[in-house]
Amino acid sequence: MKHFFAIIAIALVFSMLFMLACSVESRKYTDADFEKMSAQELYKVLKDNGLTVDDEIMRIWGEEKMAELIKHDFELFKQGCTSLEYDAYHELAESIQGIYDRIKQ
């Protein structure tokens, strides 16, 4: 009987964690929300939703400057475009566009 209650308790914990994860991922943002965010907030939202940045780009920019670059060029990035030539920036732009399309309201 103790095992039965333990299994039920574990199942409830996993169910609650799953529901929490789903609710976090399903958060939607408006363009006004994105505009109001600081560079660091925007970067965190993108990272929380799956953004990965090429290691070489991160060595060049660092976390803080990368956040500022994304905020500054967000209008281009959310369309999958960039004014930067290196292929990794185009991959970054495509990644941001995919995340933007998934989380915009």
TIVO-2410 file (N, C-alpha, C; in nm, 3 decimals):
# residues 105
REC num residu      c1      c2      c3 atome chaine
REC   1      M   0.081  -0.119   0.000     N      A
REC   1      M   0.000   0.000   0.000    CA      A
REC   1      M   0.086   0.126   0.000     C      A
REC   2      K   0.201   0.122   0.072     N      A
REC   2      K   0.290   0.236   0.074    CA      A
REC   2      K   0.346   0.264  -0.064     C      A
REC   3      H   0.377   0.158  -0.138     N      A
REC   3      H   0.430   0.174  -0.273    CA      A
REC   3      H   0.327   0.239  -0.365     C      A
REC   4      F   0.203   0.202  -0.346     N      A
REC   4      F   0.096   0.260  -0.427    CA      A
REC   4      F   0.090   0.412  -0.408     C      A
REC   5      F   0.093   0.457  -0.282     N      A
REC   5      F   0.089   0.600  -0.254    CA      A
REC   5      F   0.216   0.671  -0.302     C      A
REC   6      A   0.328   0.604  -0.293     N      A
REC   6      A   0.452   0.662  -0.343    CA      A
REC   6      A   0.445   0.681  -0.495     C      A
REC   7      I   0.392   0.583  -0.564     N      A
REC   7      I   0.379   0.593  -0.709    CA      A
REC   7      I   0.283   0.704  -0.747     C      A
REC   8      I   0.173   0.716  -0.675     N      A
REC   8      I   0.075   0.823  -0.700    CA      A
REC   8      I   0.140   0.959  -0.675     C      A
REC   9      A   0.216   0.973  -0.568     N      A
REC   9      A   0.282   1.100  -0.535    CA      A
REC   9      A   0.382   1.137  -0.644     C      A
REC  10      I   0.461   1.040  -0.689     N      A
REC  10      I   0.559   1.066  -0.794    CA      A
REC  10      I   0.489   1.107  -0.923     C      A
REC  11      A   0.381   1.039  -0.956     N      A
REC  11      A   0.305   1.072  -1.077    CA      A
REC  11      A   0.249   1.214  -1.069     C      A
REC  12      L   0.201   1.253  -0.952     N      A
REC  12      L   0.148   1.389  -0.935    CA      A
REC  12      L   0.258   1.494  -0.950     C      A
REC  13      V   0.374   1.466  -0.894     N      A
REC  13      V   0.486   1.560  -0.905    CA      A
REC  13      V   0.526   1.576  -1.052     C      A
REC  14      F   0.540   1.465  -1.124     N      A
REC  14      F   0.576   1.475  -1.265    CA      A
REC  14      F   0.467   1.546  -1.346     C      A
REC  15      S   0.342   1.523  -1.313     N      A
REC  15      S   0.232   1.590  -1.383    CA      A
REC  15      S   0.239   1.741  -1.361     C      A
REC  16      M   0.266   1.781  -1.237     N      A
REC  16      M   0.275   1.924  -1.207    CA      A
REC  16      M   0.394   1.988  -1.278     C      A
REC  17      L   0.507   1.918  -1.281     N      A
REC  17      L   0.624   1.970  -1.351    CA      A
REC  17      L   0.598   1.983  -1.501     C      A
REC  18      F   0.531   1.885  -1.558     N      A
REC  18      F   0.497   1.888  -1.700    CA      A
REC  18      F   0.405   2.006  -1.730     C      A
REC  19      M   0.304   2.028  -1.646     N      A
REC  19      M   0.211   2.139  -1.668    CA      A
REC  19      M   0.283   2.272  -1.655     C      A
REC  20      L   0.375   2.282  -1.559     N      A
REC  20      L   0.452   2.405  -1.543    CA      A
REC  20      L   0.538   2.430  -1.666     C      A
REC  21      A   0.604   2.329  -1.716     N      A
REC  21      A   0.688   2.343  -1.835    CA      A
REC  21      A   0.605   2.386  -1.954     C      A
REC  22      C   0.488   2.330  -1.970     N      A
REC  22      C   0.401   2.367  -2.082    CA      A
REC  22      C   0.354   2.511  -2.070     C      A
REC  23      S   0.322   2.554  -1.950     N      A
REC  23      S   0.273   2.690  -1.933    CA      A
REC  23      S   0.384   2.792  -1.958     C      A
REC  24      V   0.507   2.760  -1.922     N      A
REC  24      V   0.619   2.851  -1.947    CA      A
REC  24      V   0.644   2.861  -2.096     C      A
REC  25      E   0.644   2.748  -2.167     N      A
REC  25      E   0.670   2.749  -2.310    CA      A
REC  25      E   0.559   2.817  -2.388     C      A
REC  26      S   0.437   2.814  -2.339     N      A
REC  26      S   0.326   2.866  -2.415    CA      A
REC  26      S   0.307   3.017  -2.395     C      A
REC  27      R   0.396   3.082  -2.320     N      A
REC  27      R   0.386   3.226  -2.299    CA      A
REC  27      R   0.400   3.295  -2.433     C      A
REC  28      K   0.310   3.386  -2.462     N      A
REC  28      K   0.312   3.460  -2.588    CA      A
REC  28      K   0.342   3.606  -2.560     C      A
REC  29      Y   0.408   3.672  -2.654     N      A
REC  29      Y   0.447   3.811  -2.639    CA      A
REC  29      Y   0.400   3.891  -2.760     C      A
REC  30      T   0.365   4.015  -2.736     N      A
REC  30      T   0.330   4.106  -2.845    CA      A
REC  30      T   0.457   4.181  -2.887     C      A
REC  31      D   0.450   4.247  -3.002     N      A
REC  31      D   0.564   4.328  -3.044    CA      A
REC  31      D   0.591   4.439  -2.943     C      A
REC  32      A   0.486   4.491  -2.882     N      A
REC  32      A   0.504   4.594  -2.778    CA      A
REC  32      A   0.580   4.537  -2.659     C      A
REC  33      D   0.552   4.412  -2.623     N      A
REC  33      D   0.626   4.346  -2.514    CA      A
REC  33      D   0.774   4.338  -2.548     C      A
REC  34      F   0.804   4.296  -2.670     N      A
REC  34      F   0.944   4.284  -2.712    CA      A
REC  34      F   1.013   4.421  -2.710     C      A
REC  35      E   0.944   4.524  -2.754     N      A
REC  35      E   1.002   4.658  -2.757    CA      A
REC  35      E   1.032   4.710  -2.617     C      A
REC  36      K   0.946   4.677  -2.521     N      A
REC  36      K   0.963   4.725  -2.383    CA      A
REC  36      K   1.076   4.652  -2.310     C      A
REC  37      M   1.110   4.532  -2.356     N      A
REC  37      M   1.212   4.454  -2.287    CA      A
REC  37      M   1.349   4.519  -2.302     C      A
REC  38      S   1.427   4.507  -2.196     N      A
REC  38      S   1.567   4.547  -2.206    CA      A
REC  38      S   1.639   4.444  -2.291     C      A
REC  39      A   1.761   4.474  -2.330     N      A
REC  39      A   1.839   4.380  -2.410    CA      A
REC  39      A   1.856   4.248  -2.335     C      A
REC  40      Q   1.883   4.256  -2.206     N      A
REC  40      Q   1.904   4.135  -2.127    CA      A
REC  40      Q   1.776   4.054  -2.113     C      A
REC  41      E   1.662   4.121  -2.095     N      A
REC  41      E   1.534   4.050  -2.084    CA      A
REC  41      E   1.500   3.979  -2.215     C      A
REC  42      L   1.518   4.049  -2.326     N      A
REC  42      L   1.490   3.989  -2.457    CA      A
REC  42      L   1.579   3.868  -2.481     C      A
REC  43      Y   1.706   3.882  -2.452     N      A
REC  43      Y   1.802   3.773  -2.469    CA      A
REC  43      Y   1.761   3.654  -2.383     C      A
REC  44      K   1.720   3.679  -2.259     N      A
REC  44      K   1.678   3.570  -2.169    CA      A
REC  44      K   1.554   3.499  -2.223     C      A
REC  45      V   1.457   3.575  -2.271     N      A
REC  45      V   1.336   3.515  -2.328    CA      A
REC  45      V   1.372   3.425  -2.445     C      A
REC  46      L   1.459   3.474  -2.533     N      A
REC  46      L   1.500   3.394  -2.649    CA      A
REC  46      L   1.576   3.269  -2.604     C      A
REC  47      K   1.668   3.285  -2.509     N      A
REC  47      K   1.744   3.170  -2.459    CA      A
REC  47      K   1.651   3.069  -2.392     C      A
REC  48      D   1.556   3.118  -2.314     N      A
REC  48      D   1.461   3.028  -2.246    CA      A
REC  48      D   1.375   2.952  -2.345     C      A
REC  49      N   1.363   3.005  -2.465     N      A
REC  49      N   1.281   2.941  -2.568    CA      A
REC  49      N   1.365   2.870  -2.674     C      A
REC  50      G   1.492   2.845  -2.642     N      A
REC  50      G   1.572   2.759  -2.728    CA      A
REC  50      G   1.683   2.823  -2.808     C      A
REC  51      L   1.706   2.953  -2.793     N      A
REC  51      L   1.812   3.017  -2.870    CA      A
REC  51      L   1.949   2.964  -2.828     C      A
REC  52      T   2.025   2.924  -2.926     N      A
REC  52      T   2.166   2.892  -2.904    CA      A
REC  52      T   2.247   2.980  -2.996     C      A
REC  53      V   2.360   3.026  -2.945     N      A
REC  53      V   2.446   3.116  -3.021    CA      A
REC  53      V   2.577   3.044  -3.047     C      A
REC  54      D   2.622   3.052  -3.171     N      A
REC  54      D   2.748   2.991  -3.212    CA      A
REC  54      D   2.861   3.031  -3.115     C      A
REC  55      D   2.943   2.933  -3.078     N      A
REC  55      D   3.052   2.956  -2.982    CA      A
REC  55      D   3.148   3.064  -3.030     C      A
REC  56      E   3.179   3.065  -3.159     N      A
REC  56      E   3.273   3.165  -3.211    CA      A
REC  56      E   3.216   3.306  -3.197     C      A
REC  57      I   3.088   3.320  -3.226     N      A
REC  57      I   3.023   3.451  -3.211    CA      A
REC  57      I   3.024   3.493  -3.064     C      A
REC  58      M   2.998   3.398  -2.975     N      A
REC  58      M   2.997   3.431  -2.832    CA      A
REC  58      M   3.135   3.474  -2.784     C      A
REC  59      R   3.240   3.413  -2.837     N      A
REC  59      R   3.376   3.454  -2.798    CA      A
REC  59      R   3.402   3.598  -2.844     C      A
REC  60      I   3.348   3.635  -2.959     N      A
REC  60      I   3.368   3.770  -3.012    CA      A
REC  60      I   3.288   3.873  -2.931     C      A
REC  61      W   3.162   3.843  -2.906     N      A
REC  61      W   3.070   3.940  -2.847    CA      A
REC  61      W   3.058   3.929  -2.696     C      A
REC  62      G   3.051   3.808  -2.643     N      A
REC  62      G   3.020   3.791  -2.501    CA      A
REC  62      G   2.870   3.804  -2.479     C      A
REC  63      E   2.823   3.760  -2.364     N      A
REC  63      E   2.678   3.757  -2.335    CA      A
REC  63      E   2.615   3.897  -2.340     C      A
REC  64      E   2.675   3.994  -2.274     N      A
REC  64      E   2.615   4.126  -2.264    CA      A
REC  64      E   2.606   4.195  -2.400     C      A
REC  65      K   2.713   4.193  -2.475     N      A
REC  65      K   2.714   4.256  -2.607    CA      A
REC  65      K   2.624   4.181  -2.706     C      A
REC  66      M   2.617   4.049  -2.693     N      A
REC  66      M   2.527   3.970  -2.779    CA      A
REC  66      M   2.383   4.012  -2.754     C      A
REC  67      A   2.348   4.029  -2.627     N      A
REC  67      A   2.212   4.073  -2.593    CA      A
REC  67      A   2.184   4.210  -2.655     C      A
REC  68      E   2.281   4.301  -2.647     N      A
REC  68      E   2.263   4.434  -2.706    CA      A
REC  68      E   2.250   4.428  -2.857     C      A
REC  69      L   2.331   4.343  -2.921     N      A
REC  69      L   2.323   4.327  -3.067    CA      A
REC  69      L   2.185   4.276  -3.108     C      A
REC  70      I   2.136   4.175  -3.037     N      A
REC  70      I   2.005   4.119  -3.071    CA      A
REC  70      I   1.896   4.223  -3.052     C      A
REC  71      K   1.902   4.297  -2.943     N      A
REC  71      K   1.801   4.402  -2.917    CA      A
REC  71      K   1.808   4.509  -3.027     C      A
REC  72      H   1.929   4.553  -3.059     N      A
REC  72      H   1.947   4.658  -3.158    CA      A
REC  72      H   1.896   4.617  -3.296     C      A
REC  73      D   1.922   4.492  -3.336     N      A
REC  73      D   1.885   4.444  -3.469    CA      A
REC  73      D   1.763   4.351  -3.467     C      A
REC  74      F   1.682   4.359  -3.362     N      A
REC  74      F   1.573   4.264  -3.347    CA      A
REC  74      F   1.473   4.270  -3.462     C      A
REC  75      E   1.449   4.388  -3.517     N      A
REC  75      E   1.356   4.401  -3.629    CA      A
REC  75      E   1.403   4.317  -3.748     C      A
REC  76      L   1.533   4.314  -3.773     N      A
REC  76      L   1.587   4.230  -3.880    CA      A
REC  76      L   1.586   4.083  -3.840     C      A
REC  77      F   1.636   4.056  -3.720     N      A
REC  77      F   1.647   3.917  -3.673    CA      A
REC  77      F   1.512   3.845  -3.673     C      A
REC  78      K   1.407   3.914  -3.630     N      A
REC  78      K   1.276   3.846  -3.621    CA      A
REC  78      K   1.220   3.813  -3.759     C      A
REC  79      Q   1.279   3.872  -3.864     N      A
REC  79      Q   1.241   3.840  -4.001    CA      A
REC  79      Q   1.337   3.739  -4.064     C      A
REC  80      G   1.434   3.693  -3.984     N      A
REC  80      G   1.532   3.598  -4.034    CA      A
REC  80      G   1.642   3.663  -4.114     C      A
REC  81      C   1.660   3.793  -4.098     N      A
REC  81      C   1.760   3.867  -4.174    CA      A
REC  81      C   1.868   3.923  -4.081     C      A
REC  82      T   1.980   3.955  -4.140     N      A
REC  82      T   2.087   4.023  -4.067    CA      A
REC  82      T   2.169   4.103  -4.166     C      A
REC  83      S   2.229   4.210  -4.117     N      A
REC  83      S   2.319   4.291  -4.201    CA      A
REC  83      S   2.462   4.241  -4.191     C      A
REC  84      L   2.485   4.142  -4.106     N      A
REC  84      L   2.619   4.087  -4.085    CA      A
REC  84      L   2.643   3.973  -4.184     C      A
REC  85      E   2.766   3.960  -4.230     N      A
REC  85      E   2.796   3.869  -4.340    CA      A
REC  85      E   2.827   3.725  -4.300     C      A
REC  86      Y   2.884   3.702  -4.187     N      A
REC  86      Y   2.928   3.570  -4.146    CA      A
REC  86      Y   2.809   3.473  -4.139     C      A
REC  87      D   2.825   3.350  -4.189     N      A
REC  87      D   2.716   3.253  -4.195    CA      A
REC  87      D   2.651   3.227  -4.059     C      A
REC  88      A   2.730   3.231  -3.954     N      A
REC  88      A   2.675   3.204  -3.821    CA      A
REC  88      A   2.571   3.310  -3.782     C      A
REC  89      Y   2.586   3.433  -3.831     N      A
REC  89      Y   2.487   3.537  -3.803    CA      A
REC  89      Y   2.356   3.506  -3.875     C      A
REC  90      H   2.366   3.450  -3.994     N      A
REC  90      H   2.245   3.413  -4.067    CA      A
REC  90      H   2.173   3.298  -3.995     C      A
REC  91      E   2.250   3.205  -3.941     N      A
REC  91      E   2.191   3.096  -3.862    CA      A
REC  91      E   2.126   3.151  -3.736     C      A
REC  92      L   2.191   3.249  -3.673     N      A
REC  92      L   2.134   3.315  -3.555    CA      A
REC  92      L   2.003   3.383  -3.591     C      A
REC  93      A   2.001   3.454  -3.703     N      A
REC  93      A   1.880   3.524  -3.747    CA      A
REC  93      A   1.766   3.425  -3.773     C      A
REC  94      E   1.797   3.313  -3.837     N      A
REC  94      E   1.694   3.213  -3.865    CA      A
REC  94      E   1.642   3.151  -3.735     C      A
REC  95      S   1.731   3.130  -3.640     N      A
REC  95      S   1.691   3.076  -3.510    CA      A
REC  95      S   1.599   3.173  -3.437     C      A
REC  96      I   1.637   3.301  -3.437     N      A
REC  96      I   1.555   3.402  -3.371    CA      A
REC  96      I   1.420   3.414  -3.439     C      A
REC  97      Q   1.417   3.408  -3.572     N      A
REC  97      Q   1.290   3.414  -3.645    CA      A
REC  97      Q   1.199   3.298  -3.605     C      A
REC  98      G   1.255   3.179  -3.596     N      A
REC  98      G   1.174   3.063  -3.557    CA      A
REC  98      G   1.117   3.077  -3.417     C      A
REC  99      I   1.199   3.124  -3.325     N      A
REC  99      I   1.152   3.145  -3.187    CA      A
REC  99      I   1.048   3.255  -3.184     C      A
REC 100      Y   1.074   3.365  -3.253     N      A
REC 100      Y   0.981   3.478  -3.259    CA      A
REC 100      Y   0.845   3.433  -3.312     C      A
REC 101      D   0.847   3.356  -3.421     N      A
REC 101      D   0.722   3.308  -3.481    CA      A
REC 101      D   0.645   3.219  -3.384     C      A
REC 102      R   0.717   3.144  -3.301     N      A
REC 102      R   0.654   3.053  -3.208    CA      A
REC 102      R   0.597   3.123  -3.085     C      A
REC 103      I   0.661   3.233  -3.041     N      A
REC 103      I   0.618   3.295  -2.915    CA      A
REC 103      I   0.547   3.429  -2.933     C      A
REC 104      K   0.536   3.476  -3.056     N      A
REC 104      K   0.465   3.605  -3.074    CA      A
REC 104      K   0.314   3.582  -3.062     C      A
REC 105      Q   0.249   3.687  -3.022     N      A
REC 105      Q   0.103   3.680  -3.004    CA      A
REC 105      Q   0.032   3.727  -3.127     C      A
***
